[in-house]
Amino acid sequence: MHYRYLAPGLQTELEALTVDDAIDHLRNHLGNFLLDASVCVSYLNRLAAESGGPDSPRHVTWLRWLVRALARLRPFDEQAVTLAARVNGTPEDTPLIRAMAKVRTPEALHHRVEQTANQAPAEARDVLLRLFREMPFCVDMAERLLFLDLQLGLVPGGGWYEGLRCPPLLRDMLDRERFRACMLCGNDAMALELLDHTRTAGTHDPGWLNCAAELAVRTGDRATGMDFYRASLGLDPMQVPVALRLHELEQPFATPPDALAPAHGPVAVFLYSWNKRDLLEQTLRSLAASDTGGASVTLLLNGCTDGSPEMAAGLNASLFGGRMDIIELPVNVGAPAARNWLLHTPRGREAAFVAFLDDDVEVPADWLSTLISVLRANPRAGVVGAKTVFPGSPRRLQYLYRNVSVAQPGLLRVSLGTPSFNYDGGTYDVIRPTASVMGCCHVFTRTALDAVRDFDIRFSPSQMDDIAHDLDLCLHGFEVVYCGLVSCVHHQMSGVGIGNVHAARMGNVLGNDVKFYYRFAEHLDALRRLTARHAVPQMPPDA
């Protein structure tokens, strides 16, 4: 069957699927990430849109589950809470719904408040603050302001929260949201105060318990953190990431002190760059400050004309003791060819482990020893990749891992790379198998590279080649492993690197999607098994 074009976005992807396939798509997502409100709405819209209504017990059960989930994820959404009451067969005239009715945003201002979602965060915050000071009873505005404070790295609720005037029931709920925001922005002192204040009601909320767990771990109380996570799983056993995180806390992975010992074989670290002098310098300084043992370091400069060669030569002398090989090409051959060039050097052919770093990253001191140790602890592993985060604070997830979300004639899609709500609280600090990891910081075994050596140059100059290579490894029987114990800061798409992305590149992006489908069209049955849905039951436990 010929390739089917779909506009980007989860909603359009779900609309192309049958109800049963959409439910399996949801199960795969739940096997990867915790559910957040925007993703929940996409699945809910798809299951609710079927003409004639739900037509099977499975359809009905998952639809009801999503309605209940949305009410938990949007506790101040009167419509969601009312719909959940109907689904549960409980009275709609509850104290919560009555309290919400008292503090609704006035109809005349509703559109103006909604419009702030399309404004820059600082501008949206200014608008909402002005409105909130006139109407301090509006919990919808207060919730939005807490999120904007988090986005902007401000103290959540600082300077305005004490002016809140709403029923005590809603104030308690907002206090829990403020606790979550403080925890995610790293304000541990305020978060600990709010934890004690909100504990009674919070222990019935999996989201609160998950934040409390990571706050406890972060502040040195691992045992209490594990207890919080166990309580969260007791309330919602389908939280696969929580189960994995609890396992990591119960049996923490330890990097052996001899992880980079020569006895384990030579290690090669490869980088390639094209006209990113300042970012490359930052990357090389970060690499030099990390522990690379006796690893060789090779930098390929892809026809750079911005002073990168001179800068790299200077750092090679001052930071690397002259041990970094620098290869200068006269033209930019693109990412896949640059990777292949490096892999076919003597260092690339002889290394027991090969690491690739992008030219716009910052790595922690133990990145290489930890990633290699994960590979050695997993005999089937062919590649391991780090948790990739945006620069700045609060920390946000840029890319974790992907698997195959859809593999059917005409359509091949990989899953989301992070939750939609991508603030990094620590829940994804785990080690787990997947189908693809981020290519900006990953390490391969010799066995894997002997089986699948080259990256596909048909994806030049960039994009999709690393995903295709990971899928090739899976098809050859290797495991792709995600290691969230290593955080790599990636400056791509962060303001510094985003300037190079423009409309003229979209043709190449779309073309690579077509190539990607046809490259794997004969392997759709095998790719369909590269999913996390097996970790989630066919029917939710409260069916």
Sequence and secondary structure as in RCSB ss.txt:
>XXXX:A:sequence
MHYRYLAPGLQTELEALTVDDAIDHLRNHLGNFLLDASVCVSYLNRLAAESGGPDSPRHVTWLRWLVRALARLRP
FDEQAVTLAARVNGTPEDTPLIRAMAKVRTPEALHHRVEQTANQAPAEARDVLLRLFREMPFCVDMAERLLFLDL
QLGLVPGGGWYEGLRCPPLLRDMLDRERFRACMLCGNDAMALELLDHTRTAGTHDPGWLNCAAELAVRTGDRATG
MDFYRASLGLDPMQVPVALRLHELEQPFATPPDALAPAHGPVAVFLYSWNKRDLLEQTLRSLAASDTGGASVTLL
LNGCTDGSPEMAAGLNASLFGGRMDIIELPVNVGAPAARNWLLHTPRGREAAFVAFLDDDVEVPADWLSTLISVL
RANPRAGVVGAKTVFPGSPRRLQYLYRNVSVAQPGLLRVSLGTPSFNYDGGTYDVIRPTASVMGCCHVFTRTALD
AVRDFDIRFSPSQMDDIAHDLDLCLHGFEVVYCGLVSCVHHQMSGVGIGNVHAARMGNVLGNDVKFYYRFAEHLD
ALRRLTARHAVPQMPPDA
>XXXX:A:secstr
       SSHHHHHHTS HHHHHHHHHHHHHHS   HHHHHHHHHHHHTSTTS  SHHHHHHHHHHHHHHHHH T
T HHHHHHHHHHHT  S  HHHHHHHHT   HHHHHHHHHGGGS HHHHHHHHHHHHHH TT HHHHHHHHHHHH
HHT  TTTTTGGG    HHHHHHHHHHHHHHHHHHT HHHHHHHHHHHHHHHTT HHHHHHHHHHHHHTT HHHH
HHHHHHHHHH TT HHHHHHHHHHHS     TTTT GGG  EEEEEEESS HHHHHHHHHHHHHS  TT EEEEE
EES  SSHHHHHHHHHHHTSTT EEEEEESS   HHHHHHHHHTSHHHHH SEEEEE TTEE  TTHHHHHHHHH
HH TTEEEEEEEEE SSSS BEEE EE EEEEETTEEEE  SS SS B  STT SEEEESEE TTEEEEEHHHHH
HS    GGGTTSSSHHHHHHHHHHHTT EEEEEEEEEEEE TTSSSSGGG  GGGHHHHHHHHHHHHHHHGGGHH
HHTTS SGGGS SS TT 
